[in-house]
Amino acid sequence: MASLAKPFFDEDSCPWNLADDAKLVRRVTEEAGRIALSYFSRDISVWDKSPNNPVSEADIAVDTFLRTTLMQNRTGYGWLSEETEDQPERLRCGRLWIVDPIDGTRAFLAGGDDWGISVALVQDGKPIIAAFYAPVKDAFYFAERGRGVTKNGLNITVSSQSKLAEARLMGDPAAFRSTTYWPTPWPETMFSEQANSIALRICQIADGQFDCCVTLRPKNDWDVAAADLIIEEAGGLLTTGTGKKLIFNREHPLHDHIVATCPDLVDPVMQRVEPALERWQSKQS
């Protein structure tokens, strides 16, 4: 993809205000959830985009609906989605939609509840409106920059947990007990639970169900763009494993690792992530 200059978004010349965009995001995300549910727990077509990377006709149907509706209603905005071929034109856009039609496809196909639809409006590299809808859980998260975040219409906030030994971690329990990955071990008393959707994991930290989430695997813009604003507006923090804030709509829309926490757990979590990354990098060299 060729490198293109990214203009600063001129809000004064935009015919739509953020209230209009917020209404649109709510409406299309709810409808996308209904479309996804119409395929849920049915015998549908499934294939691999790449080895061990499944996609289904439901993913494509939701993607098509979101792309058609959002782009027709907002000419001039860019588009980035897991299920649409990436186009360099998005780099010219000060505003763009970043979408994961079904985040947690494996869970969706298995009949689980840990999947959802992720929609974010990004301006100048930062999400400004975000929605994540987990229909089976009946959980609709919605955030606007500077205006807070709600779950099913009620304000939410991250937990005040400050003791890692008592924390609830969203992630694979076996992986976090492994000394192969973690030179500095996690407390044995920590509770951990897995969810297929990374966005859902982060949203469940935003609403205080869990306290932290760590993945050392790379994640794309569409995996975390909506969740980034949701947890930020809930008072939490989402960074890379090296503590850097995420920037969206770059030429390569990939983030090496993800750490999401409530504020008081940032230091003890990073004390485990940093040596783990050092070990990983030494194995790669």
C-alpha positions as CSV (number, residue, x, y, z in Angstrom):
1,M,0.0,0.0,0.0
2,A,1.4,3.3,-1.0
3,S,2.0,5.9,1.7
4,L,-0.5,8.8,1.4
5,A,-0.7,12.1,3.2
6,K,-3.4,12.0,5.8
7,P,-5.3,15.3,6.0
8,F,-6.6,16.9,9.2
9,F,-10.4,16.6,9.4
10,D,-12.2,19.9,8.9
11,E,-15.3,19.7,11.0
12,D,-16.6,23.1,9.9
13,S,-17.0,21.8,6.3
14,C,-18.6,18.5,7.3
15,P,-22.4,18.5,6.6
16,W,-23.0,16.0,9.5
17,N,-22.5,16.8,13.2
18,L,-21.5,14.2,15.7
19,A,-25.0,13.9,17.1
20,D,-26.1,12.7,13.6
21,D,-23.2,10.3,13.4
22,A,-24.0,8.9,16.9
23,K,-27.6,8.2,15.9
24,L,-26.4,6.5,12.8
25,V,-23.9,4.3,14.6
26,R,-26.6,3.2,17.2
27,R,-29.1,2.4,14.5
28,V,-26.8,0.4,12.2
29,T,-25.1,-1.5,15.0
30,E,-28.4,-2.6,16.4
31,E,-29.6,-3.7,13.0
32,A,-26.4,-5.5,12.3
33,G,-26.9,-7.5,15.5
34,R,-30.4,-8.5,14.3
35,I,-28.9,-9.6,11.0
36,A,-26.2,-11.7,12.7
37,L,-28.8,-13.4,14.9
38,S,-30.8,-14.4,11.9
39,Y,-27.8,-16.6,11.0
40,F,-26.9,-17.7,14.5
41,S,-27.2,-21.4,15.5
42,R,-28.1,-22.3,11.9
43,D,-26.4,-24.4,9.3
44,I,-24.5,-21.7,7.3
45,S,-21.6,-21.7,4.8
46,V,-18.2,-21.4,6.4
47,W,-14.7,-21.3,4.8
48,D,-11.2,-20.4,5.7
49,K,-9.8,-17.0,4.6
50,S,-6.4,-18.3,5.6
51,P,-5.3,-21.4,7.5
52,N,-7.3,-21.7,10.7
53,N,-9.0,-18.4,10.1
54,P,-12.7,-19.1,9.5
55,V,-15.3,-16.7,8.0
56,S,-18.9,-17.3,7.3
57,E,-21.8,-16.0,5.2
58,A,-23.0,-14.2,8.3
59,D,-19.8,-12.2,8.5
60,I,-20.2,-11.2,4.9
61,A,-23.9,-10.3,5.2
62,V,-23.2,-8.1,8.2
63,D,-20.2,-6.5,6.6
64,T,-22.2,-5.8,3.4
65,F,-25.0,-4.2,5.4
66,L,-22.7,-2.0,7.4
67,R,-20.6,-0.9,4.5
68,T,-23.5,-0.1,2.3
69,T,-25.5,1.7,4.9
70,L,-22.6,3.7,6.5
71,M,-20.9,4.7,3.2
72,Q,-24.1,5.7,1.5
73,N,-25.1,7.9,4.4
74,R,-21.6,9.4,4.8
75,T,-20.0,10.2,1.5
76,G,-16.3,11.1,2.0
77,Y,-15.8,9.0,5.1
78,G,-13.3,6.2,4.7
79,W,-13.8,2.5,5.3
80,L,-11.7,-0.3,7.0
81,S,-13.2,-3.7,7.8
82,E,-11.9,-7.2,8.5
83,E,-14.1,-8.6,5.7
84,T,-13.4,-6.0,3.0
85,E,-10.3,-5.7,0.9
86,D,-8.2,-2.8,2.3
87,Q,-8.0,0.2,0.0
88,P,-5.3,2.9,0.2
89,E,-7.9,5.7,-0.3
90,R,-8.8,5.4,3.4
91,L,-5.5,7.1,4.3
92,R,-6.7,10.3,2.7
93,C,-9.7,10.4,5.0
94,G,-9.8,12.4,8.1
95,R,-12.8,10.4,9.2
96,L,-13.4,6.7,8.6
97,W,-15.5,3.8,9.7
98,I,-13.6,0.9,11.3
99,V,-15.7,-2.2,11.6
100,D,-15.5,-5.8,12.6
101,P,-18.8,-7.4,11.4
102,I,-18.6,-10.3,13.8
103,D,-15.7,-10.1,16.3
104,G,-15.5,-13.6,17.7
105,T,-16.4,-15.7,14.6
106,R,-15.3,-18.9,16.3
107,A,-17.7,-18.3,19.2
108,F,-20.5,-17.4,16.8
109,L,-20.1,-20.6,14.8
110,A,-19.9,-22.7,18.0
111,G,-23.2,-21.2,19.3
112,G,-21.5,-19.3,22.1
113,D,-22.4,-15.9,23.5
114,D,-18.9,-14.2,23.4
115,W,-19.1,-12.5,20.1
116,G,-20.4,-9.1,18.8
117,I,-20.5,-6.4,16.3
118,S,-17.9,-3.6,16.5
119,V,-18.3,-0.2,14.9
120,A,-16.1,2.9,15.4
121,L,-16.0,6.3,13.8
122,V,-12.3,7.4,13.8
123,Q,-11.2,11.0,13.3
124,D,-7.5,11.9,12.8
125,G,-6.3,8.6,14.2
126,K,-8.6,8.4,17.3
127,P,-12.1,6.9,17.8
128,I,-14.7,9.5,18.5
129,I,-17.9,7.4,18.4
130,A,-18.0,3.6,19.2
131,A,-20.5,0.8,19.6
132,F,-20.1,-2.8,20.5
133,Y,-23.1,-5.1,20.5
134,A,-23.1,-8.6,21.9
135,P,-26.7,-9.7,21.0
136,V,-26.7,-13.1,22.8
137,K,-25.6,-11.4,26.0
138,D,-28.0,-8.5,25.4
139,A,-25.2,-6.1,25.9
140,F,-25.0,-2.9,23.9
141,Y,-22.0,-0.6,24.7
142,F,-21.9,2.9,23.3
143,A,-19.4,5.7,23.7
144,E,-18.9,9.3,22.5
145,R,-15.5,11.0,23.1
146,G,-15.8,13.3,26.1
147,R,-19.4,12.3,26.8
148,G,-19.0,9.0,28.7
149,V,-20.0,5.4,27.9
150,T,-23.1,3.4,28.6
151,K,-24.2,-0.3,28.6
152,N,-27.8,-0.8,27.6
153,G,-28.3,2.9,28.4
154,L,-26.8,3.0,31.8
155,N,-23.5,4.7,32.6
156,I,-20.6,2.3,33.3
157,T,-17.1,2.7,34.8
158,V,-14.1,0.5,35.3
159,S,-13.4,-1.2,38.7
160,S,-11.3,0.3,41.5
161,Q,-9.4,-2.9,41.9
162,S,-5.8,-2.2,43.1
163,K,-4.7,-5.7,44.2
164,L,-3.5,-7.9,41.4
165,A,-3.8,-11.0,43.6
166,E,-7.6,-10.3,43.8
167,A,-8.1,-9.2,40.2
168,R,-10.3,-10.7,37.6
169,L,-8.3,-11.2,34.4
170,M,-9.9,-11.7,31.0
171,G,-7.8,-14.3,29.2
172,D,-6.9,-17.9,28.8
173,P,-6.3,-19.3,32.3
174,A,-3.8,-21.9,31.1
175,A,-1.8,-19.3,29.2
176,F,-1.4,-17.0,32.2
177,R,-0.2,-19.9,34.4
178,S,2.6,-20.7,31.9
179,T,6.1,-19.7,33.0
180,T,7.1,-20.1,29.4
181,Y,5.3,-16.9,28.5
182,W,5.7,-15.0,31.8
183,P,9.1,-14.7,33.4
184,T,7.4,-12.8,36.2
185,P,4.4,-15.0,37.2
186,W,0.9,-13.9,37.7
187,P,-0.6,-14.4,41.2
188,E,-2.1,-17.9,41.6
189,T,-5.1,-16.3,43.3
190,M,-6.1,-14.3,40.2
191,F,-9.4,-15.4,38.6
192,S,-9.2,-15.7,34.8
193,E,-11.7,-16.4,32.1
194,Q,-11.5,-16.5,28.3
195,A,-13.7,-14.9,25.7
196,N,-13.3,-15.3,21.9
197,S,-13.9,-11.6,21.1
198,I,-11.1,-9.2,22.2
199,A,-13.5,-6.3,22.0
200,L,-15.9,-8.0,24.4
201,R,-13.0,-8.7,26.8
202,I,-12.2,-5.0,26.8
203,C,-15.8,-3.9,27.2
204,Q,-16.2,-6.2,30.2
205,I,-13.3,-4.4,31.8
206,A,-15.0,-1.1,31.0
207,D,-18.2,-2.2,32.8
208,G,-16.3,-3.5,35.8
209,Q,-16.9,-7.2,35.3
210,F,-13.2,-7.8,34.9
211,D,-10.1,-5.8,35.8
212,C,-7.5,-6.4,33.1
213,C,-6.8,-8.1,29.8
214,V,-3.5,-8.9,28.1
215,T,-2.8,-10.4,24.7
216,L,0.7,-10.6,23.3
217,R,-0.7,-11.5,19.9
218,P,-1.1,-8.8,17.3
219,K,-4.5,-7.2,16.8
220,N,-5.9,-5.2,13.9
221,D,-7.6,-1.8,14.0
222,W,-11.0,-3.4,13.6
223,D,-10.5,-5.7,16.6
224,V,-10.0,-2.8,19.1
225,A,-11.0,0.6,17.6
226,A,-14.5,0.7,19.2
227,A,-13.3,-0.9,22.5
228,D,-10.5,1.6,22.8
229,L,-13.0,4.5,23.2
230,I,-15.4,2.5,25.3
231,I,-12.7,1.7,27.9
232,E,-11.2,5.2,27.8
233,E,-14.6,6.8,28.5
234,A,-15.1,4.3,31.3
235,G,-11.9,5.5,33.0
236,G,-9.7,2.7,31.9
237,L,-6.6,2.4,29.8
238,L,-5.8,0.6,26.6
239,T,-2.2,0.5,25.3
240,T,0.3,-1.7,23.5
241,G,2.5,-3.9,25.7
242,T,5.1,-1.1,25.7
243,G,2.6,1.4,27.1
244,K,1.9,3.3,23.8
245,K,-1.5,4.6,23.0
246,L,-3.1,3.2,19.9
247,I,-3.2,5.2,16.7
248,F,-5.7,4.1,14.1
249,N,-5.9,4.4,10.3
250,R,-2.2,3.9,9.7
251,E,-0.7,2.4,6.6
252,H,-0.4,-1.0,8.4
253,P,-3.4,-1.1,10.8
254,L,-1.9,-3.6,13.2
255,H,-1.0,-3.3,16.9
256,D,1.7,-5.7,18.2
257,H,0.0,-6.4,21.6
258,I,-2.8,-5.1,23.7
259,V,-3.1,-4.3,27.4
260,A,-6.3,-3.1,28.9
261,T,-6.6,-2.3,32.6
262,C,-8.3,-0.3,35.3
263,P,-6.0,2.6,36.4
264,D,-4.7,1.1,39.7
265,L,-3.5,-2.1,38.0
266,V,-1.4,-0.5,35.3
267,D,1.9,-0.9,37.1
268,P,1.6,-4.5,38.3
269,V,0.3,-5.6,35.0
270,M,3.1,-3.9,33.0
271,Q,5.6,-5.4,35.4
272,R,4.7,-8.8,34.0
273,V,4.1,-7.8,30.4
274,E,7.5,-6.0,29.9
275,P,9.7,-9.0,30.7
276,A,7.5,-11.3,28.7
277,L,8.0,-9.1,25.6
278,E,11.7,-9.0,26.3
279,R,11.8,-12.8,26.4
280,W,9.7,-13.1,23.2
281,Q,12.0,-10.6,21.4
282,S,15.1,-12.5,22.4
283,K,13.7,-15.7,21.0
284,Q,13.0,-14.0,17.7
285,S,16.5,-12.5,17.4
